[in-house]
Amino acid sequence: EAGVAQSPRYKIIEKRQSVAFWCNPISGHATLYWYQQILGQGPKLLIQFQNNGVVDDSQLPKDRFSAERLKGVDSTLKIQPAKLEDSAVYLCASRSPGRDTTYEQYFGPGTRLTVT
Amino acid sequence: QQQVKQSPQSLIVQKGGISIINCAYENTAFDYFPWYQQFPGKGPALLIAIRPDVSEKKEGRFTISFNKSAKQFSLHIMDSQPGDSATYFCASPTMFSGGYNKLIFGAGTRLAVHP
């Protein structure tokens, strides 16, 4: 079974530029998450999709961050414009259907973003 | 945003020793409490999880102890090996609007097992 795929793995941009990250979850996983992991901290949930609908984006800085999941499969996370404090690893995770499997999330390798 | 407090921040253990990492949570949903393991350059991976109505779960060298009244749970790694050197995260399930649950992660514990 293929894991969660993410690209690019690394990205360096200047502040005020825009950037986009891509995620392909495990086949059949209806729930998809985007997390932000700042160095030395735990993952922080940015947005959660159930199929192609958003169920939680309470921690997403909506003035600069946006995300979509077309057709309920792949997802993209965009930052525009980027700030220095956006430097972090952006992790995508997915899980199989069922409300009692919240704990069992499968993470991709992440995209390390550096904003200079 | 609810908090999950994890300690210690870092831990050094000799090979063969016992590693203990603690986690304290606030209000939570009835769902499994997991521990995740993360190696450098990789995403976190589920290590072990426990139901909140169980006091202990053991899988090989890894044991979770759960104290519901104190709102605490801990990870014990017996016979620690250099290959266990990684960052460990606890997480607490939390319910939000719509009846969905999400995980709130602790800040992580960097474990180094010396040979």
Boltz contact constraints between the chains, C-beta under 6 A:
constraints:
  - contact:
      token1: [A, 41]
      token2: [B, 107]
      max_distance: 6.0
  - contact:
      token1: [A, 42]
      token2: [B, 89]
      max_distance: 6.0
  - contact:
      token1: [A, 42]
      token2: [B, 105]
      max_distance: 6.0
  - contact:
      token1: [A, 42]
      token2: [B, 106]
      max_distance: 6.0
  - contact:
      token1: [A, 42]
      token2: [B, 107]
      max_distance: 6.0
  - contact:
      token1: [A, 42]
      token2: [B, 108]
      max_distance: 6.0
  - contact:
      token1: [A, 43]
      token2: [B, 105]
      max_distance: 6.0
  - contact:
      token1: [A, 45]
      token2: [B, 102]
      max_distance: 6.0
  - contact:
      token1: [A, 55]
      token2: [B, 98]
      max_distance: 6.0
  - contact:
      token1: [A, 55]
      token2: [B, 100]
      max_distance: 6.0
  - contact:
      token1: [A, 56]
      token2: [B, 96]
      max_distance: 6.0
  - contact:
      token1: [A, 91]
      token2: [B, 43]
      max_distance: 6.0
  - contact:
      token1: [A, 102]
      token2: [B, 31]
      max_distance: 6.0
  - contact:
      token1: [A, 102]
      token2: [B, 93]
      max_distance: 6.0
  - contact:
      token1: [A, 102]
      token2: [B, 101]
      max_distance: 6.0
  - contact:
      token1: [A, 103]
      token2: [B, 32]
      max_distance: 6.0
  - contact:
      token1: [A, 103]
      token2: [B, 34]
      max_distance: 6.0
  - contact:
      token1: [A, 103]
      token2: [B, 49]
      max_distance: 6.0
  - contact:
      token1: [A, 104]
      token2: [B, 46]
      max_distance: 6.0
  - contact:
      token1: [A, 107]
      token2: [B, 43]
      max_distance: 6.0
  - contact:
      token1: [A, 107]
      token2: [B, 44]
      max_distance: 6.0
  - contact:
      token1: [A, 108]
      token2: [B, 43]
      max_distance: 6.0
  - contact:
      token1: [A, 109]
      token2: [B, 42]
      max_distance: 6.0
  - contact:
      token1: [A, 109]
      token2: [B, 43]
      max_distance: 6.0
  - contact:
      token1: [A, 110]
      token2: [B, 43]
      max_distance: 6.0
